Amino acid sequence: MGYAFDRFLPYLTAGAAFSDLHGAIGPAAARSTDSTIKTNFVWGGGIEYAFWQNWSAKIEYLNILRMGDFTYDSLGACGAATRCYVHVGNVNLVRFGLNYRF
């Protein structure tokens, strides 16, 4: 959602983020691996400026909230009493873009 002021467009954005998390431990010949797909909430905002005819440039910030945790150990590589644990907290992204409108 945004509002254009002549050639300048500030905006806010929100939605869903889909993350494919992978974990691996051990040497290549006996590696214990697993993966999981997490769905998270993402929010952010940005500014876009139309600088010439059909061209615009933008900068955008996105925050993906708490990507998630998961445990795995398919080969016992983490020890008998424990399991391998992957934790990914919030992810912050800054994106730059150049757009051409047909």
VENSULCOR-V337307 format. One record per pair of residues at least 24 apart in sequence whose C-alpha atoms are under 10 Angstrom apart, sorted by the first residue. I is the first residue (numbers start at 1). J is the second residue. Records with the same first field share a line. If there is no record, write none. Layout:
# VENSULCOR-V337307
I=J / J
This chain:
# VENSULCOR-V337307
1=45
2=45 / 46 / 47
4=47 / 48 / 49
5=49
6=49 / 50
7=48 / 49 / 50 / 51 / 52 / 56
8=47 / 48 / 49 / 50 / 51 / 56 / 58
9=46 / 47 / 48 / 49 / 50 / 58
10=45 / 46 / 47 / 48 / 49 / 58 / 59 / 60
11=44 / 45 / 46 / 47 / 48 / 60
12=43 / 44 / 45 / 46 / 47 / 60 / 61 / 62
13=42 / 43 / 44 / 45 / 46 / 60 / 61 / 62
14=41 / 42 / 43 / 44 / 45 / 62 / 63 / 64
15=40 / 41 / 42 / 43 / 44 / 64
16=40 / 41 / 42 / 43 / 64
17=41 / 42 / 43 / 63 / 64 / 65 / 67
18=42 / 64 / 67
19=64 / 67 / 68
20=67
21=67 / 68 / 69 / 70 / 86 / 87 / 88
22=70 / 72 / 86
23=70 / 71 / 72 / 73 / 84 / 85 / 86 / 87
24=72 / 73 / 74 / 77 / 84 / 85 / 86
25=72 / 73 / 75 / 77 / 78 / 84
26=75 / 77 / 78
27=77
30=75 / 77
31=73 / 74 / 75 / 76 / 77
32=72 / 73 / 74 / 75 / 76 / 77 / 78 / 84
33=72 / 73 / 74 / 75 / 77 / 84
34=70 / 71 / 72 / 73 / 74 / 84
35=70 / 71 / 72 / 86
36=68 / 69 / 70 / 71 / 72
37=67 / 68 / 70
38=66 / 67 / 68 / 69 / 70
39=64 / 65 / 66 / 67 / 68
40=64 / 65 / 66 / 67 / 68 / 90
41=65 / 66 / 67
42=66 / 67 / 90 / 91 / 92
44=92 / 93 / 94
45=94
46=94 / 95 / 96
47=96
48=96 / 97 / 98 / 99
49=98 / 99
50=98 / 99 / 100
52=100
53=100 / 101
54=99 / 100 / 101 / 102
55=98 / 99 / 100 / 101 / 102
56=97 / 98 / 99 / 100 / 101
57=96 / 97 / 98 / 99 / 100
58=95 / 96 / 97 / 98 / 99
59=94 / 95 / 96 / 97 / 98
60=93 / 94 / 95 / 96 / 97
61=92 / 93 / 94 / 95 / 96
62=91 / 92 / 93 / 94 / 95
63=90 / 91 / 92 / 93 / 94
64=89 / 90 / 91 / 92 / 93
65=89 / 90 / 91 / 92
66=90 / 91
67=91
